[in-house]
Amino acid sequence: MLLSSHTSDKDTVQKYIIESNAGHSYDEYEELSGEFYTSRKNFFPDGVPAYQEIGDTAFITLDAFDVRPDGVDYYKTAPTADAKDTVGIIAYSVRQILRENSPIKNVVLDLSYNGGGTVYTALYTIAAFLGKCMFNTVDPNTGAQVTRDYMADTNFDGIFDSKDYLAGKGFNLYCLESGISFSCANTVPCIFKDIGKVTLLGQTSGGGSCSVAYVTTAMGSMLQISNASMMCFRKNCSFYDIDRGAVPDIVITKTETFYNRPAFVEFIDGLL
């Protein structure tokens, strides 16, 4: 339950949430989130930059998949390093990585503290890495299966071409995931895993295969539920839901390893 109805107040809703108990899965998620928060805070007390270069490695950090602010048109004004939304961060990062005389050889998309967000910005992120994002869904009620292809115009020139993405240009592409990587942050590594062009590092993502739907009762209370669009892998014309998460190609067990980035760069270079 998200909001109270006209027959109750906010205190009643909060009391109900506390008394009903969120459940074991939520408790485990919160405990893991606290562990990662503490580790990251030790290395980034002032917050993690959305885009960071360390030697030959670029880190793109997304803690949520956010939409652009109202009134922002990147076709008129290109995003800068101050961008806070996903499209702005990804577009700025791709421009930096592809700039002339760029030193970048490795690109790490850090989703280790990302709890999800808006699916279309997640698909934009995937397309910026791969060139094309194949998005598969199934309706569990009807069995209807759908595959959609998405592309991203990251340089805002109105053309979808090879200048808009990173794959096929000699970069070593990585995605850093954890059990906190839920919903859309689970979708991204799952699609990377399915395509096989991005190496997954960290821990199995947190699952979450359905988009969120909002419903209102006749009394006016608002609730949040899973809707009838289940995100899937597609293999040999069969669809498999992604709720179990994406298993990393290389497991990282210590949370402090995720955020000690100079050591992380040495680790990545040692893989090559």
SERO-4910 file (N, C-alpha, C, O; in steps of 0.05 Angstrom, whole numbers):
BEGIN
 pado doro    nc1    nc2    nc3   cac1   cac2   cac3    cc1    cc2    cc3    oc1    oc2    oc3
  Met    A     17    -24      0      0      0      0     18     25      0     37     26     15
  Leu    A     11     45    -16     27     69    -19     14     93     -6     28    108      8
  Leu    A    -11     97    -11    -25    121     -1    -51    114     14    -64     94      7
  Ser    A    -58    131     32    -83    126     47   -106    135     31   -103    150     11
  Ser    A   -130    126     38   -155    135     25   -167    158     41   -155    166     61
  His    A   -190    168     32   -202    190     47   -214    181     74   -222    198     90
  Thr    A   -214    155     78   -225    145    103   -204    140    124   -210    132    147
  Ser    A   -179    144    117   -157    140    136   -136    161    132   -139    179    115
  Asp    A   -115    161    149    -94    181    146    -67    167    143    -65    142    142
  Lys    A    -46    183    139    -19    171    134    -10    154    157      3    134    153
  Asp    A    -16    162    182     -7    147    205    -19    119    205     -6     99    212
  Thr    A    -44    117    196    -57     90    194    -43     73    174    -38     49    179
  Val    A    -36     84    151    -22     69    131      5     59    141     12     36    137
  Gln    A     21     77    153     47     69    163     45     48    185     61     30    186
  Lys    A     25     50    202     20     31    223     14      3    211     23    -17    221
  Tyr    A     -2      3    190     -9    -22    176     15    -35    164     19    -59    166
  Ile    A     32    -18    151     56    -29    138     75    -41    158     86    -63    154
  Ile    A     79    -28    181     97    -38    202     86    -63    214    101    -83    218
  Glu    A     60    -64    220     48    -87    233     46   -111    215     47   -134    224
  Ser    A     43   -106    188     40   -129    170     66   -142    163     66   -165    153
  Asn    A     89   -129    169    116   -140    164    120   -144    134    104   -156    120
  Ala    A    142   -134    124    148   -135     95    156   -162     86    153   -168     62
  Gly    A    166   -179    104    173   -207     96    203   -212     95    219   -193     96
  His    A    210   -237     93    238   -245     95    255   -233     72    277   -224     76
  Ser    A    244   -234     47    259   -224     24    265   -195     27    288   -186     21
  Tyr    A    246   -179     37    251   -151     40    272   -146     62    289   -128     59
  Asp    A    270   -161     84    289   -158    106    317   -164     96    336   -151    103
  Glu    A    320   -185     80    346   -193     70    357   -171     51    381   -165     51
  Tyr    A    339   -160     35    347   -139     16    357   -115     31    377   -103     24
  Glu    A    343   -107     52    350    -84     68    377    -89     83    394    -70     84
  Glu    A    382   -113     92    407   -119    106    430   -117     86    451   -106     92
  Leu    A    426   -128     62    447   -127     41    452    -98     32    475    -90     28
  Ser    A    431    -83     30    433    -55     22    450    -39     42    466    -23     34
  Gly    A    446    -45     68    461    -31     88    491    -38     87    508    -21     92
  Glu    A    496    -63     80    524    -72     78    538    -58     55    561    -48     58
  Phe    A    525    -56     32    537    -43      9    538    -12     14    558      0      5
  Tyr    A    519     -1     27    519     28     32    543     35     49    557     55     43
  Thr    A    549     19     70    572     25     87    598     22     72    616     39     75
  Ser    A    601      1     56    626     -3     41    630     20     21    652     30     18
  Arg    A    609     28      7    612     49    -13    618     76      0    634     92    -10
  Lys    A    606     81     23    610    106     37    639    109     46    650    131     47
  Asn    A    652     87     52    680     88     61    698     98     38    718    112     43
  Phe    A    692     91     13    708     99     -9    698    125    -22    714    139    -35
  Phe    A    672    130    -20    661    154    -32    644    169    -11    619    169    -13
  Pro    A    657    182      9    641    195     30    624    218     19    604    225     32
  Asp    A    632    230     -3    617    252    -15    599    244    -38    588    261    -52
  Gly    A    595    218    -41    578    208    -63    595    198    -86    617    207    -91
  Val    A    583    181   -102    597    169   -125    591    186   -150    568    191   -156
  Pro    A    612    194   -165    607    209   -190    593    191   -210    599    167   -212
  Ala    A    575    202   -226    561    187   -246    580    177   -267    577    155   -278
  Tyr    A    601    193   -274    621    185   -293    648    190   -281    654    212   -272
  Gln    A    666    170   -282    692    173   -271    712    157   -288    707    135   -296
  Glu    A    735    169   -292    757    155   -307    780    151   -288    789    169   -274
  Ile    A    789    126   -287    813    119   -272    832    104   -291    826     81   -298
  Gly    A    853    117   -299    871    105   -319    857     99   -345    846    117   -357
  Asp    A    857     74   -353    845     66   -378    816     56   -375    805     44   -393
  Thr    A    804     61   -352    778     50   -346    757     72   -339    763     90   -323
  Ala    A    735     71   -352    713     89   -347    691     75   -330    683     53   -337
  Phe    A    682     88   -309    661     78   -292    636     95   -296    637    119   -293
  Ile    A    614     82   -303    588     95   -305    571     84   -282    564     60   -282
  Thr    A    563    101   -264    548     92   -240    519    102   -242    514    126   -243
  Leu    A    501     83   -241    472     89   -241    460     76   -216    459     52   -213
  Asp    A    450     93   -198    436     83   -174    406     79   -178    393     69   -161
  Ala    A    396     89   -201    368     86   -208    366     92   -238    383    105   -249
  Phe    A    345     82   -250    339     89   -278    317    111   -278    294    106   -275
  Asp    A    327    136   -281    310    159   -278    304    172   -305    320    170   -324
  Val    A    281    184   -308    273    198   -332    285    226   -332    294    236   -311
  Arg    A    285    239   -355    296    266   -357    278    286   -342    253    282   -341
  Pro    A    289    307   -331    273    327   -317    254    341   -337    261    343   -361
  Asp    A    232    350   -328    213    365   -345    227    390   -357    242    404   -343
  Gly    A    222    394   -382    233    418   -395    261    415   -406    272    433   -419
  Val    A    274    391   -402    301    386   -413    299    374   -440    286    353   -444
  Asp    A    312    386   -460    312    375   -487    341    372   -496    354    392   -503
  Tyr    A    351    348   -496    379    343   -502    385    347   -532    409    348   -540
  Tyr    A    365    349   -548    370    355   -577    376    384   -581    387    392   -601
  Lys    A    370    400   -561    377    429   -562    401    435   -545    418    451   -553
  Thr    A    403    422   -522    426    427   -504    437    400   -495    424    385   -481
  Ala    A    462    394   -503    474    368   -497    478    365   -467    484    385   -453
  Pro    A    474    341   -456    479    336   -428    508    341   -420    526    337   -436
  Thr    A    512    348   -395    539    353   -385    545    333   -362    529    315   -356
  Ala    A    568    338   -350    576    320   -327    557    323   -303    558    307   -285
  Asp    A    541    345   -303    523    349   -281    496    335   -284    479    337   -267
  Ala    A    492    321   -306    467    307   -311    461    287   -289    478    273   -279
  Lys    A    436    287   -281    427    269   -259    409    246   -269    406    226   -255
  Asp    A    397    249   -293    379    229   -303    395    209   -320    417    214   -328
  Thr    A    383    186   -325    397    164   -338    405    171   -366    428    166   -374
  Val    A    387    182   -382    393    189   -410    416    208   -411    435    205   -427
  Gly    A    415    229   -394    437    249   -394    464    237   -386    484    242   -398
  Ile    A    463    220   -365    488    207   -355    500    189   -377    524    190   -382
  Ile    A    483    172   -389    493    153   -409    503    168   -434    524    162   -444
  Ala    A    488    188   -443    496    202   -467    522    217   -463    540    217   -480
  Tyr    A    525    230   -440    550    244   -433    573    224   -432    595    230   -442
  Ser    A    569    202   -419    590    182   -415    599    170   -442    623    168   -447
  Val    A    580    164   -460    587    153   -486    604    174   -501    623    167   -515
  Arg    A    596    199   -500    611    220   -514    639    222   -503    658    226   -519
  Gln    A    643    220   -477    669    221   -465    686    197   -474    710    200   -480
  Ile    A    674    174   -473    689    149   -479    698    149   -509    720    140   -515
  Leu    A    681    159   -526    686    159   -555    701    184   -565    706    187   -589
  Arg    A    709    202   -547    722    226   -555    749    220   -568    760    199   -565
  Glu    A    759    239   -584    784    236   -597    807    233   -577    808    247   -557
  Asn    A    825    214   -582    848    208   -565    839    199   -537    854    203   -517
  Ser    A    816    186   -535    807    176   -510    826    154   -500    834    137   -516
  Pro    A    833    154   -474    851    133   -463    835    108   -455    848     88   -447
  Ile    A    809    108   -458    792     87   -446    794     61   -462    791     60   -487
  Lys    A    799     39   -447    799     12   -458    777     -5   -445    766    -23   -458
  Asn    A    771      1   -420    751    -14   -405    728      4   -397    732     27   -389
  Val    A    704     -6   -399    680      9   -390    664     -8   -371    657    -30   -377
  Val    A    660      3   -347    645    -12   -326    619      3   -319    620     26   -311
  Leu    A    597    -10   -324    571      0   -316    565    -10   -288    561    -34   -284
  Asp    A    565      8   -268    561      0   -240    532      2   -232    521     24   -229
  Leu    A    519    -21   -230    491    -23   -221    489    -36   -194    467    -45   -186
  Ser    A    511    -37   -179    512    -52   -154    494    -40   -132    487    -54   -113
  Tyr    A    486    -15   -135    468     -3   -115    443      9   -128    432     28   -118
  Asn    A    435     -4   -150    412      5   -165    388    -12   -160    389    -37   -165
  Gly    A    366      0   -149    342    -15   -143    321    -15   -164    299    -25   -160
  Gly    A    327     -4   -188    308     -4   -210    300     23   -219    314     43   -214
  Gly    A    277     25   -232    267     51   -242    250     48   -266    234     29   -268
  Thr    A    254     66   -286    238     66   -310    250     49   -331    273     51   -338
  Val    A    234     31   -342    244     11   -360    256     23   -386    275     12   -397
  Tyr    A    244     44   -396    254     55   -421    282     67   -419    297     67   -438
  Thr    A    288     77   -396    316     88   -392    335     64   -389    359     67   -396
  Ala    A    326     42   -378    343     18   -376    349      7   -405    371     -1   -410
  Leu    A    328      8   -422    332     -2   -449    351     17   -465    366      9   -481
  Tyr    A    349     43   -459    367     63   -471    396     57   -464    414     58   -480
  Thr    A    400     49   -439    426     42   -429    437     18   -443    461     18   -452
  Ile    A    421     -2   -446    430    -27   -460    437    -20   -489    457    -30   -499
  Ala    A    420     -5   -502    425      2   -530    450     19   -533    464     16   -554
  Ala    A    456     35   -514    481     51   -515    506     34   -513    527     41   -523
  Phe    A    503     11   -500    525     -8   -499    526    -26   -523    548    -31   -534
  Leu    A    503    -37   -531    503    -58   -551    496    -49   -579    503    -63   -598
  Gly    A    484    -26   -582    475    -17   -608    445    -23   -613    431     -7   -625
  Lys    A    436    -46   -604    408    -53   -606    401    -69   -581    415    -87   -572
  Cys    A    378    -62   -569    369    -76   -546    345    -93   -553    324    -83   -562
  Met    A    347   -120   -550    325   -138   -555    310   -143   -529    322   -154   -510
  Phe    A    286   -134   -527    270   -135   -503    247   -154   -506    229   -150   -522
  Asn    A    247   -175   -489    227   -197   -491    209   -196   -467    218   -195   -444
  Thr    A    183   -198   -472    163   -199   -450    142   -220   -457    137   -227   -480
  Val    A    130   -230   -436    108   -249   -439     86   -241   -419     91   -233   -397
  Asp    A     61   -244   -428     38   -239   -410     30   -266   -397     21   -284   -411
  Pro    A     34   -268   -371     29   -294   -357     -1   -301   -357     -7   -324   -353
  Asn    A    -18   -282   -362    -47   -287   -363    -56   -299   -390    -72   -318   -390
  Thr    A    -45   -289   -411    -54   -297   -438    -33   -314   -452    -39   -328   -471
  Gly    A     -8   -313   -443     14   -327   -456     25   -312   -480     42   -322   -494
  Ala    A     15   -288   -485     25   -272   -508     54   -265   -505     62   -255   -484
  Gln    A     70   -270   -526     99   -265   -525    105   -243   -545     96   -242   -567
  Val    A    122   -224   -535    129   -201   -552    159   -196   -551    171   -198   -529
  Thr    A    171   -190   -574    199   -182   -575    200   -154   -589    189   -151   -610
  Arg    A    213   -135   -575    216   -109   -586    246   -102   -588    261   -110   -571
  Asp    A    253    -88   -609    281    -78   -611    282    -48   -607    266    -33   -617
  Tyr    A    301    -39   -591    305    -11   -584    333     -3   -592    352    -18   -589
  Met    A    336     22   -601    362     34   -606    363     61   -592    342     72   -585
  Ala    A    387     72   -588    390     97   -573    406    117   -590    426    111   -602
  Asp    A    395    141   -591    409    163   -604    425    178   -583    415    198   -572
  Thr    A    449    169   -576    464    181   -554    478    207   -561    484    223   -543
  Asn    A    482    212   -586    495    238   -594    475    258   -604    482    281   -611
  Phe    A    449    251   -604    427    269   -610    430    283   -637    425    307   -640
  Asp    A    439    267   -657    440    278   -684    416    270   -701    415    275   -725
  Gly    A    397    255   -688    373    247   -703    377    222   -719    359    214   -734
  Ile    A    400    209   -717    406    185   -733    415    163   -714    431    167   -696
  Phe    A    405    139   -718    414    115   -704    436    102   -720    431     90   -740
  Asp    A    461    104   -710    483     92   -725    505     84   -705    501     85   -681
  Ser    A    528     75   -716    550     64   -699    562     85   -681    578     77   -663
  Lys    A    557    110   -685    568    131   -668    553    133   -641    562    148   -623
  Asp    A    532    118   -638    515    120   -615    520     99   -593    508    100   -572
  Tyr    A    538     79   -599    541     57   -580    570     49   -578    587     57   -593
  Leu    A    575     31   -558    603     24   -551    612     -3   -562    636     -7   -567
  Ala    A    594    -22   -566    601    -48   -575    615    -48   -603    609    -31   -619
  Gly    A    634    -66   -607    647    -68   -633    669    -48   -638    679    -45   -660
  Lys    A    677    -33   -617    697    -13   -620    723    -19   -605    740     -1   -601
  Gly    A    726    -43   -596    750    -52   -582    750    -48   -552    770    -54   -539
  Phe    A    728    -38   -540    727    -35   -511    721    -61   -498    707    -79   -509
  Asn    A    731    -65   -474    724    -87   -456    701    -77   -439    704    -59   -423
  Leu    A    677    -89   -443    653    -79   -430    646    -97   -407    646   -121   -409
  Tyr    A    640    -84   -384    633    -98   -359    608    -86   -347    601    -63   -351
  Cys    A    594   -103   -331    572    -93   -315    576   -104   -287    579   -128   -283
  Leu    A    575    -86   -267    579    -93   -239    551    -96   -226    537    -76   -226
  Glu    A    545   -119   -216    518   -124   -206    520   -136   -178    541   -146   -169
  Ser    A    498   -135   -163    496   -146   -136    468   -155   -131    450   -153   -148
  Gly    A    463   -166   -107    436   -173   -100    417   -150    -97    393   -153    -96
  Ile    A    428   -126    -96    412   -101    -94    401    -94   -122    381    -80   -124
  Ser    A    415   -104   -143    407    -97   -171    380   -110   -177    379   -133   -185
  Phe    A    359    -95   -173    332   -106   -174    316    -93   -197    322    -71   -206
  Ser    A    296   -108   -207    277    -97   -227    292    -90   -252    304   -107   -265
  Cys    A    291    -64   -260    305    -56   -284    336    -60   -282    349    -65   -302
  Ala    A    346    -58   -258    375    -63   -254    381    -93   -255    404   -101   -255
  Asn    A    360   -109   -255    363   -138   -260    359   -143   -289    372   -161   -300
  Thr    A    342   -128   -302    337   -132   -331    362   -127   -347    369   -142   -365
  Val    A    377   -105   -341    401    -98   -356    422   -120   -356    430   -129   -378
  Pro    A    431   -130   -333    451   -152   -334    440   -177   -346    455   -193   -357
  Cys    A    414   -182   -343    402   -206   -355    404   -205   -385    410   -225   -398
  Ile    A    398   -182   -397    400   -179   -426    429   -180   -435    436   -192   -455
  Phe    A    447   -168   -419    476   -170   -425    485   -199   -425    500   -208   -442
  Lys    A    475   -214   -405    482   -243   -403    472   -258   -427    486   -276   -437
  Asp    A    448   -251   -436    436   -265   -458    451   -260   -484    454   -278   -500
  Ile    A    459   -235   -488    473   -228   -513    502   -237   -513    513   -246   -533
  Gly    A    516   -234   -489    543   -244   -487    565   -226   -495    587   -234   -499
  Lys    A    559   -200   -497    580   -181   -505    590   -164   -481    609   -148   -485
  Val    A    578   -167   -458    586   -153   -434    591   -173   -412    575   -190   -406
  Thr    A    615   -171   -400    622   -189   -378    609   -180   -352    612   -156   -344
  Leu    A    596   -198   -338    583   -191   -312    602   -197   -289    614   -218   -288
  Leu    A    605   -177   -272    623   -179   -248    606   -175   -223    587   -160   -224
  Gly    A    613   -189   -202    599   -184   -176    584   -207   -166    595   -229   -163
  Gln    A    558   -203   -159    541   -223   -148    515   -225   -164    508   -206   -177
  Thr    A    502   -247   -162    477   -251   -177    457   -229   -171    452   -222   -148
  Ser    A    446   -217   -192    428   -195   -189    403   -203   -174    396   -227   -172
  Gly    A    388   -184   -164    367   -189   -145    340   -198   -156    322   -202   -140
  Gly    A    338   -201   -182    313   -211   -193    293   -188   -197    300   -165   -196
  Gly    A    268   -196   -201    247   -177   -208    242   -177   -237    257   -165   -253
  Ser    A    221   -191   -246    216   -195   -274    192   -180   -285    188   -179   -309
  Cys    A    176   -168   -268    152   -155   -277    153   -125   -272    165   -115   -252
  Ser    A    142   -110   -291    140    -81   -287    119    -75   -265    103    -92   -258
  Val    A    121    -51   -255    103    -43   -233     78    -30   -243     79    -14   -262
  Ala    A     55    -37   -232     30    -25   -238     18    -13   -213     23    -22   -191
  Tyr    A      3      8   -217    -10     22   -194    -40     19   -197    -52     25   -218
  Val    A    -53     11   -175    -82      8   -175    -94     23   -152    -80     28   -132
  Thr    A   -119     31   -155   -133     46   -134   -158     31   -127   -174     22   -144
  Thr    A   -163     28   -101   -188     15    -92   -211     34    -94   -208     58    -99
  Ala    A   -235     23    -91   -259     40    -93   -260     61    -71   -273     81    -73
  Met    A   -245     56    -49   -245     75    -27   -223     96    -30   -221    115    -15
  Gly    A   -206     93    -51   -186    113    -57   -158    106    -49   -139    122    -54
  Ser    A   -153     83    -36   -126     75    -28   -110     67    -53   -121     53    -71
  Met    A    -85     75    -55    -68     67    -77    -49     45    -69    -37     45    -48
  Leu    A    -47     25    -87    -29      2    -82    -11     -2   -106    -16      6   -128
  Gln    A     12    -14   -100     31    -20   -121     33    -51   -124     38    -65   -104
  Ile    A     30    -61   -148     31    -90   -153     47    -95   -179     53    -77   -194
  Ser    A     54   -120   -183     66   -128   -208     45   -129   -230     23   -139   -225
  Asn    A     52   -119   -254     33   -120   -275     36   -145   -293     54   -161   -288
  Ala    A     20   -147   -314     20   -171   -331     39   -168   -354     32   -173   -377
  Ser    A     64   -160   -348     85   -158   -369    110   -169   -357    124   -154   -343
  Met    A    117   -194   -362    139   -207   -349    163   -207   -368    162   -217   -390
  Met    A    185   -195   -358    209   -193   -375    223   -221   -376    224   -235   -356
  Cys    A    234   -227   -399    243   -255   -404    269   -256   -420    276   -237   -434
  Phe    A    283   -279   -417    302   -288   -437    287   -301   -460    265   -312   -455
  Arg    A    298   -301   -483    287   -316   -505    308   -335   -516    330   -327   -524
  Lys    A    302   -361   -516    321   -381   -526    306   -402   -542    287   -415   -533
  Asn    A    314   -405   -568    301   -424   -586    271   -421   -586    256   -440   -584
  Cys    A    262   -396   -588    234   -389   -590    218   -395   -565    194   -395   -565
  Ser    A    232   -400   -543    219   -403   -517    226   -380   -499    248   -368   -501
  Phe    A    208   -372   -481    212   -349   -464    215   -359   -435    199   -375   -425
  Tyr    A    236   -348   -421    241   -356   -394    244   -330   -377    259   -312   -384
  Asp    A    229   -329   -355    229   -304   -339    256   -300   -326    271   -319   -322
  Ile    A    262   -275   -319    289   -268   -308    289   -264   -278    307   -252   -267
  Asp    A    268   -275   -265    265   -269   -236    287   -281   -219    291   -272   -196
  Arg    A    302   -301   -229    324   -313   -213    349   -296   -215    369   -302   -201
  Gly    A    350   -276   -232    373   -259   -234    394   -269   -253    391   -291   -264
  Ala    A    414   -252   -258    436   -259   -276    460   -268   -260    470   -253   -243
  Val    A    470   -292   -264    493   -302   -251    518   -289   -262    521   -288   -287
  Pro    A    536   -277   -246    559   -263   -257    579   -283   -270    581   -306   -262
  Asp    A    593   -272   -290    614   -288   -302    638   -291   -284    652   -311   -284
  Ile    A    643   -270   -268    665   -270   -248    653   -261   -221    643   -238   -219
  Val    A    654   -278   -201    642   -272   -175    661   -255   -158    685   -260   -157
  Ile    A    649   -235   -146    664   -218   -126    648   -221   -100    625   -213    -98
  Thr    A    661   -231    -79    647   -236    -54    649   -213    -34    630   -208    -19
  Lys    A    671   -198    -34    675   -177    -14    664   -151    -24    670   -142    -46
  Thr    A    646   -139     -8    633   -115    -18    652    -91    -21    648    -75    -38
  Glu    A    674    -91     -5    693    -68     -7    708    -70    -34    717    -49    -44
  Thr    A    709    -93    -46    722    -96    -72    707    -81    -94    719    -72   -113
  Phe    A    681    -78    -90    664    -65   -110    673    -35   -114    670    -25   -136
  Tyr    A    682    -23    -92    685      6    -93    714     16    -89    718     40    -90
  Asn    A    733     -2    -86    761      6    -86    770      6   -115    782    -13   -125
  Arg    A    764     28   -128    766     29   -157    794     27   -168    798     14   -189
  Pro    A    814     39   -155    842     35   -166    849      5   -166    861     -4   -185
  Ala    A    842     -9   -144    848    -38   -143    830    -53   -163    838    -73   -175
  Phe    A    806    -43   -167    787    -55   -186    798    -53   -215    796    -72   -230
  Val    A    810    -31   -221    822    -27   -248    845    -47   -252    847    -59   -273
  Glu    A    862    -50   -231    884    -70   -233    873    -98   -237    884   -114   -252
  Phe    A    851   -104   -223    838   -130   -226    828   -134   -254    832   -156   -266
  Ile    A    815   -114   -266    804   -117   -293    827   -120   -313    826   -137   -330
  Asp    A    848   -104   -310    871   -106   -328    884   -134   -327    895   -143   -346
  Gly    A    882   -146   -303    893   -173   -300    877   -194   -313    887   -217   -317
  Leu    A    852   -188   -321    835   -208   -334    842   -211   -364    835   -231   -376
  Leu    A    855   -191   -374    860   -190   -403    884   -206   -412    891   -207   -435
***
